[in-house]
Amino acid sequence: MRTQDLTTGNVAKTLINFSLPFLLANLLQTLYGIVDMLVVGRFSDAAAMAAVSIGSLLMATINLAIIGLTTGGTVLIGQYWGAKRQDDARDTVSTMFTLYWIISLGIMALMLLLIGPILRLMNTPRESFLGALHYTQICLAGLIFTTGYNALACMLRGMGDSKNPLLFVAIACLCNIIGDIILVAGFGMGAEGAAIATTVSQGISMVLGIIYLKRKQFFFDFKPRSFTLKKDKSIELLEVGIPIALQEGLVMLSFIFLEAIINKMGYIATAAAGVADRAFMVAVIPSTAFSAAIASMVAQNIGAGLIERVRKCLRIGLVISFSIGVLMFIIVALVPGAVISLFTPDRDVIATAVEYLRSYKYEFLLCSLVFCMGGFINGTGHTKFTLYNNIISTFAVRVPLVYIFSRIAGATLFHIGIALPAASAVQLVAAVLYIRFGRWSSSIIEKSSAKLEV
């Protein structure tokens, strides 16, 4: 099994080489929702597209919360691995899988009970309600697969292996594409077929990942007796993971509120917003990749006590990420119609999505910086700051602005889109001030020394 020491070698070269598999993995993982939207958009109607958009938004909220939890495992495993504490890393892995699967089963049971009322609260268009309901129910049934895959990926990344998670998600993406073609294009199953394809492909990816690790005689053997809950490791995982999970979940809740406002404008607006969001997800893939790579690299170097190397990692990541963000912004600003037409031939949806992107496009620039800074702060273990920062930008800026702009007479998606970059700008300023003036460097040395002390 591959592992990588991220505490040595040229910082720029190490970060770029380590982030490339992240970038490809994020691209492929994003293709889940994009392929669903593409195939449904080509072989079904706008109502089915809206159903996938709404259902995938709900699942993204849950999945990002789970990814937030598992990111806590990346940080802790990375710090233990960097400090050469392999016994603690093994205990963390054992506890992580057990704890997160228990949590995922609880979330699945709760959401299956609440999904109907939630869709009604979101003002889901009547034409799309059943499709959105069935899409979400099917995806929820496979939540244990999503959790298992993300736990595997975060564990391996914490130990410096970003290539095998790419392999696992590549297999899942291929299976998802084949499933979409068969079920949606072939059998005309619409949103339900897309959900089945996504769920089955994630299950295949998780199982293949476990088989691979067992054959490589990984130190965690996945036998029932190996799944344990150690109190100290559970507390550490939750202390680091819950703030990340909450920030991801709360941000997505604001987008659910945004979706509820947009749904009142009809299913054309819902489909248009969903397509624009998919374009955004593709554009920020490099930024999310660098964010995840920075978190892993920072965690290992924190464990090794290499604080100056940590700072250099952030600087290099920001320069590269922002450069790519500028390129994506230019493309969306110059040819928005061409970008949207890749997802749907519906002229009404294209025109509405282009209107949305007129104000939304500045998010492409801001997020290229915000994501990297968030990954850096999370890698240091100061996840509570990113939680508070997200809460403030979300509920003091984004949500109030969306509500205010939606009350304007003749409001369109252009007005709604203004709220997103406005919230990110606030988040960026707070992150810059924290990194510049916060006491994260001195406090993390003390914290890591206390936790990793033999």
N, C-alpha and C positions, 0 to 999 in steps of 0.2 A: 504494500500500500504506500502511495506517495505521501510524504509530509515535507514541509519546507520551513527552514529557519528564516524568519523574516527580520531577524535582528542583525543580520550581517549583509555585506555587499552594498553596491551602489543603490541609493534610495530610489532614484528615478527609475532605473532599470528594474529593480525588484517590484516596485509598485505597479509599473506598466505590465510586466510579465504576469504578475499575480492577478491584476484586474481584468486582463483580456478574457480569461475563462468566465469571470463574473459577468462581463459585458455580454458574451455570447449566451450564457445561461439566462441572464435577465431578458435578453432578446427572445429566446425561445420560450421562456415562461410567459412573457407578455403575449406571445403568439397564440397562447391558449384562447384568451378572450378575443384577440384580433381575428383568428381563424374562424371562431364561432360567428363573429359579426360579419366577416367576409362571406362565408358560405351561406349564412341565413339571409344576408342582404342580396345575394345573387340568386338564391333559389327559393326565397319566400317573399313576404311583403314587409312594409314599414312597421306594421303592428308587431310582427314577430321580431323585427330588429329592436323595437322598443322594449319588448319582453326580455330579450337577451341583455340589453343595456341595463335595465332595472335589476334583473336577477344577478348579473355579474357584479353590479355595484354593491349589492348586499353581500355577496360572497367575498368580494374584495375587502370589505370591512372586516369580516370574520378572519379571512386569511391573513390580512396584514397584522391583525392583533396576535394571531398565532406566530407569525414570523417575528413579531416583536418579542414575544416570549422566548422563542428559540434563539434570537439574537443575544439574549442574556447568556445562553450557553456558549455562543461564539466568544463573547468577551471573557468569561471565566475560564473556559478551556484554553483560550489563547494566552491568558495571563499565566496559568499553571504550566502550559507548554513552554512558554518563554522562560519561565523560572526553573525548568527541568523537573517539575513536580508531577511525574506521570501517574503516581498512585491517586493523587487528588483529581487529575484529569479523568481517570477511569471511574472514580466514584461519582464525578459530576455527570459523565455520560450515562451511567446506570440510572441515576436519579432523574436526569433530564427526560429520558424516554418514558419512564414510568409516570412521572408527574404530568408531562404534557399530554400523554394519551388519556389520562384520567380527566384532565381539564377539557380536552376536545370532545370527549363523550358527553360531558355535562353541557357544553355549549350546543352540541348537536341536538340533544333532547329538548333543551329549552327553546331553541330556535324553531324546531319542528312544530312546537305548540303555538308559537307567536307569529309565524311567518305571514299568515293571513291578515291579522290585524295590522302588522307593520306595513304590508303592501297597501292597505286602505289608507293608513296615515300618510303614505307617500303620494296619495292622489293618483295611483296607478290608473292610466287610461283603461276604460272598460274593454276596449279591443285587445288589450295586452295583458289583462289581469291573469287569466288562466295560464297563459304561456309563462309569465314571470313566476307564478306560484309553482308550477311543475318544474321549471328550470332550477329554482332555488331548493326545492325539496330533494331533487335528485342529487344536486351537488352537496347538500348537507349530509346525505347518506354516506358520501365518500370522504367526509371530513377527516376521518382517522388516517386516510391515505395522505392527504395534504399535510397533516401534522407530522406523520412519519417521514415523508420526504424532506420537509424543511428542517426537521431535527437532524436527519442524516447530513444534509448539506451544511448546516451551521456547525455541526460537530467537526466535520472534515475541514472546513474553512478555518476554524479556530486553530487547527493543527497545521495550517499552511497548505492544505490541499484544495485548490480551487478547480482542478481539472476533472476529478471524478463527479462532483455535483453537476458539471456541464454535461458529462456523458449521460447521467441519469435523466436530466431534463430533456436532452436531445431525443432520447428514446421515447419519453412521454409525449413530446411534441409531435413526433412522427406518428405515433399511435393516435393522437388526437386528430391530426389531419385526415388520416385514413378513416377514422370513425365518423368525422363530420361528413366526408364525401359519401360514405355508405349510408348513414342514417338520415342526413339532411338532404343532400342532393339526390341520393338514390331512392330512399323510402319516403321522402317528404315529411319527416317528423318534426321539422321546425326547431323551436327553442328546446323542446324536450330531447330531441336527438342530439343537439349540441351539448346538453348537460350530461347525457349518458356517455358521450365520447370523451368529455373532459374527465369525468369521474373514473372511468375504466383506465384511461391512460395514466392518471396519477397513481392508481393502484399498481399498475404494471411497473412504473418507475420505482416505487418504493420497494416492491418485492425484489426486483433485480438488484437494487442497491444493497439490500440485506444479503442476498446470495453472494454478491461480489465480495463483501466484507468478510463473510464467513469463510469463503475460499482463500482469502488472503490471511486468514488466522488473525483477524483483528482482535485487540485485547478485550473487546466486549463481544460475546458470542451469541447474543440474542436468544438464548435459551430462557424458558420461564423463570428458572431459579435466579437468573442474573438481573432481573428487573427488581430493583430495591428502591426504597425511599429513605435516604439518609437525611436526618433532620437539618444538619448544618448546611449541607449542599442544597437542600430544598429552599432554605431561607435565603441563601446567597443567590440562587437562580431567580427566585421571586423578587428579591430586592433590586436586581439589575434588570430583569425581564419585564416586570409589571409596568414600570414607567414607560418603557418603549412600547409595550402592547397598548397601554392606555393612550399614549400620544397618537399612535397609528389609528386606533379605534375611534378616538374622539375626532380626529381630522376627517375620517371617513364618515362619521355621523354628520359632520357639517355638510359633506357632499350629498348625503341622503336628504338633508334639509334642502339643499340646492336642487336636488332632483325633484323633490316634492313641489317646489316652486315652478320648475320647468314643466313638470307633468301637467300643470294647470293650463299650459299653453297648447296642449294637444300632443298627439303621438308623433307628429312630424318634428316638433321641437325636441321631444324626448329622444327620438332617433338621431337627430342632428347633433345634440349634445353628446350622445354616446359615441358617435363617430369621431367628433372632435377630441373627446377624451382619449380615444384609442390612438389618434395621431400624436397627442401629447405624450402618452405612455411610451410610444416608440422613440420620440425625440429625446426624452430624458433618460433613456436606458444607459447611455454612457455615464451620466451623473449618478444614477443609482448604483452602477457597477463600481465607480470610484468610491462612493460612500461606503459600500460594503467592504471593499478592499482596504480602505483606510481604517475602518473599525477593526478588522482582523490584524492588520499590521501594527496599528497603534497598541492594541491589546498585548501582543507579544513583546513589543518594545517597552511597554510599561512594566510588564513582568520582569524584563531584564534590566529595568532602571535606566533606559537610554532616552532621556527626556528630549535632548536636542535632536535626536533622530526622529522623534515623534513630531516635533515642530516642522522639520523639513518635509516629512511625509505629507503634512497638511498643505504646505505651500505648493509643492509640486502637483498634488491632486487638484487644487483649486485652479491653477493655471491651465492645466489640460482640460478639465471639465468645462471651464468657462469658455475656452476657445471653441469647443464642440457646441456649447450652448448658443454661441453667437452664430455659428453656421446654421444650426437648426432654425433659429429665429429668422434669419435672412430667407431661408427657403419658404417658411410658412408665411412670411410677410409678402413675398413676391408672387408666389403661385399657390395660394390657399385652395383654390378650386381644384387644381390638379392633385393636390394631396388628398382632399376629401373624396374625389372621384375614384380613388383607388379602392375605397371601401363600399361605395354604392353608386349605381347609375341614376338613382332617383334625383331629379333636378330640384325638387322642392327641398329635399333633405340637404343637398349640396349647398343651395343658396342660403339656407338657414344656418348651416354649420359655418360657412364663410363669414357670415355676420357675427357669429359668436367669436370666431378667431380674431376678428379685428381688435377686440379688447383683451382677449385671453392670451394672445401671443407673447406678451411680456413675461408671462409665467415661465416661458422657456429659458429666458435669461436668468431670472432670479433663482429658479430651482437648481440650476447648475452650480450655484454657490451654496445655497441653503442645504442641499443634500450632503455635500462634502463636509461642511461644518458640523452637521448633525452626526455623521458617521464618526468624525474625529472625537466629538464630545462623548458619544456613546462608547467609543473604544477606550476612553480614559476611565470609564465606569461611572461618570457623572450623568446618569440617564435622567435624574430628576429635573435637571435644568432643561433638557430638551422637552420633557413633558410639560413643564410650566410654560416654556416658550410657545409650544404648540397650542396649549389651552388659550393663552392670551391672544395669539394671532388669529385663532379660529373663532373663539366665542366673543372676543372684544372687537374684532375687525370683520372677518369674513361673514359670519352669520348675520350681524346687524346690517352690514352693507347690502347683502343679498335681499334681505327683507325690505330695506328702504328703497332700493332701486326697483324692486318688483312692484312697488306701490305707485311708481311713476305712470302717468297716463300714457298708454301705448308702449309700455315697456317691452323690449325685445331681448334676445339673448345677448346682444351687444352690451346692454346695461348690466345684465347679470354677470357677464364675464369680467367686468371691472373689479369685482370684489376679490377675485383670486390673486392677481398680482399685488393688489393693495395689502392683503394679509401676508403674503410672502415677503414683501418689503419690510414690514414690521419685524417679522421673524428673522430676517437677515441682519438687520441693525442690532437686534438683541444678541444674536450669536457672535457678531463681530466684537461687541463690547465685552461679552463674557470671556471670549478667548483672549482679548487684548488685556483686560484688567482683572479677570477672575483669578482666584487663587488655586485653580485646578492643578497646576504643576507641582506646587509644594504639598498640597493636600494629597495628591495621588501617590506621591513618593511615600508618604507616611502610611497611607492606606494599604498600598501594595506590599510594603515591608511588613506590616502587621499581619496581613492575611496570608502571605506566602512564606512567612517565617517558619522554619522547620521546628 
